Amino acid sequence: MYYDEHPPPHFHARYGRKGVVVSIANGAVTGRLPPRAIGLVLEWWSLHQAELAQNWQLLSEGREPKKIQPLE
């Protein structure tokens, strides 16, 4: 997520030089990554959807987002 983002709530994921945008609400993906990378991104999203929504709200208020644990 970036501080100057636009709605709807989303986050960016990168793999090498490629990247996608993922909807926080439903996990819809815009862009292309290798299938395994997309699977890992969506697994992480499913585990942290509430935290992502909270961070979106914090950023929209000009506040610092909280750190979210990586996928293990």
Rosetta silent file (secondary structure, phi, psi, omega in degrees, C-alpha in Angstrom):
SEQUENCE: MYYDEHPPPHFHARYGRKGVVVSIANGAVTGRLPPRAIGLVLEWWSLHQAELAQNWQLLSEGREPKKIQPLE
SCORE:     score description
SCORE:     0.000 S_00000001
   1 L     0.000  149.729  178.408    0.000    0.000    0.000 S_00000001
   2 L  -119.093  156.086 -176.570    1.064    3.529   -0.653 S_00000001
   3 L   -65.926  -29.474 -175.975    0.183    6.677    1.288 S_00000001
   4 L  -106.129   37.822 -176.770   -1.496    8.420   -1.645 S_00000001
   5 L   -73.308  163.377  179.042   -3.676    5.531   -2.820 S_00000001
   6 L  -113.873  152.156  175.001   -7.095    5.760   -4.421 S_00000001
   7 L   -66.680  160.873   -2.331  -10.198    3.683   -3.643 S_00000001
   8 L   -75.694  162.784 -179.515  -11.191    0.903   -3.732 S_00000001
   9 L   -56.514  130.386 -177.453   -8.995   -0.555   -0.960 S_00000001
  10 E  -158.592  169.371  172.223   -6.184   -2.635   -2.464 S_00000001
  11 E  -136.676  162.736 -179.644   -2.526   -3.551   -2.126 S_00000001
  12 E  -106.548  142.004  174.513    0.298   -4.109   -4.567 S_00000001
  13 E  -129.827  138.601 -178.587    2.383   -7.282   -4.821 S_00000001
  14 E  -124.094  147.847  174.769    5.564   -7.607   -6.863 S_00000001
  15 E  -142.800  108.740 -174.054    7.526  -10.572   -8.125 S_00000001
  16 L    63.505 -129.356  179.642   10.658   -9.669  -10.021 S_00000001
  17 L   -91.942   -2.378 -177.890    9.730   -6.942  -12.479 S_00000001
  18 E   -99.495  156.454  179.768    6.054   -7.912  -12.566 S_00000001
  19 E  -151.338  160.221  177.052    3.323   -6.756  -10.235 S_00000001
  20 E  -134.240  163.335  171.617   -0.352   -7.081   -9.446 S_00000001
  21 E  -115.859  131.834 -176.793   -2.997   -5.127   -7.583 S_00000001
  22 E  -120.097  128.236  176.595   -5.168   -7.145   -5.187 S_00000001
  23 E   -69.422  130.039  178.030   -8.558   -6.037   -3.877 S_00000001
  24 L   -69.635  -34.768 -176.583   -8.696   -6.207   -0.091 S_00000001
  25 L   -66.392  -42.536 -172.718  -12.449   -6.858   -0.144 S_00000001
  26 L  -134.912    2.259  178.081  -12.509   -9.915   -2.385 S_00000001
  27 L    75.620   11.419  177.702   -8.982  -10.846   -3.488 S_00000001
  28 L   -63.703  135.200 -175.462   -9.604   -9.952   -7.127 S_00000001
  29 E  -109.566  131.526  172.690   -6.267   -9.673   -8.930 S_00000001
  30 E  -115.948  124.715 -176.688   -5.411   -7.193  -11.673 S_00000001
  31 E   113.598 -176.188 -175.772   -2.160   -7.903  -13.485 S_00000001
  32 L  -134.560  135.681  170.196   -0.091  -11.017  -14.003 S_00000001
  33 L  -137.864  163.398  173.723    2.331  -13.038  -11.929 S_00000001
  34 L   -57.464  148.307 -176.659    3.362  -16.674  -12.232 S_00000001
  35 H   -52.404  -42.146 -179.822    0.640  -18.994  -10.884 S_00000001
  36 H   -63.657  -41.293  179.622    2.672  -20.051   -7.829 S_00000001
  37 H   -64.670  -42.751  176.912    3.363  -16.416   -6.902 S_00000001
  38 H   -60.235  -42.875  178.640   -0.336  -15.530   -7.253 S_00000001
  39 H   -58.599  -42.851  179.537   -1.193  -18.486   -5.019 S_00000001
  40 H   -67.701  -41.187  178.214    1.186  -17.274   -2.323 S_00000001
  41 H   -61.252  -45.412 -178.457   -0.101  -13.699   -2.541 S_00000001
  42 H   -70.909  -31.297  174.265   -3.704  -14.857   -2.215 S_00000001
  43 H   -63.959  -45.517  178.303   -2.846  -17.193    0.667 S_00000001
  44 H   -61.796  -45.232  177.920   -1.232  -14.238    2.480 S_00000001
  45 H   -56.822  -45.230 -176.919   -4.248  -12.031    1.652 S_00000001
  46 H   -64.451  -31.536  179.065   -6.673  -14.631    3.059 S_00000001
  47 H   -78.631  -24.186 -170.657   -4.738  -14.804    6.336 S_00000001
  48 H  -126.525   21.810 -176.232   -4.431  -11.030    6.741 S_00000001
  49 H   -58.158  -43.266 -179.774   -7.520   -9.519    5.115 S_00000001
  50 H   -65.095  -40.578  179.000   -8.686   -7.812    8.342 S_00000001
  51 H   -66.416  -38.271  177.580   -5.213   -6.370    8.979 S_00000001
  52 H   -63.357  -43.049  178.455   -5.013   -5.101    5.402 S_00000001
  53 H   -63.398  -40.221  178.149   -8.384   -3.367    5.783 S_00000001
  54 H   -64.044  -43.607  179.327   -7.213   -1.809    9.050 S_00000001
  55 H   -64.682  -37.172  176.899   -3.997   -0.570    7.423 S_00000001
  56 H   -59.842  -44.024  179.757   -5.978    0.921    4.531 S_00000001
  57 H   -63.456  -44.710  179.143   -8.045    2.860    7.077 S_00000001
  58 H   -58.750  -46.428 -179.846   -4.930    4.019    8.952 S_00000001
  59 H   -63.661  -38.127 -179.769   -3.312    5.242    5.734 S_00000001
  60 H   -67.227  -21.325  176.683   -6.485    7.051    4.678 S_00000001
  61 L   -92.841    3.526 -179.260   -6.312    8.914    8.012 S_00000001
  62 L    76.865   18.789 -179.037   -2.671    9.838    7.394 S_00000001
  63 L  -101.316  163.785 -179.533   -1.483    7.441   10.084 S_00000001
  64 L   -73.942  130.620  176.397    1.305    4.880   10.030 S_00000001
  65 L   -73.079  158.511  177.030    0.214    1.345    8.995 S_00000001
  66 L   -88.647  149.419  178.818    0.984   -1.627   11.211 S_00000001
  67 L   -69.728  137.711  177.161    3.456   -4.280   10.124 S_00000001
  68 L  -113.032  132.770 -177.285    1.877   -7.455    8.772 S_00000001
  69 L   -63.455  143.068  176.237    3.732  -10.734    9.129 S_00000001
  70 L   -73.199  168.673  176.274    5.006  -12.385    5.949 S_00000001
  71 L   -73.029  134.777  179.369    3.842  -15.813    4.837 S_00000001
  72 L  -103.981    0.000    0.000    5.831  -18.575    6.499 S_00000001
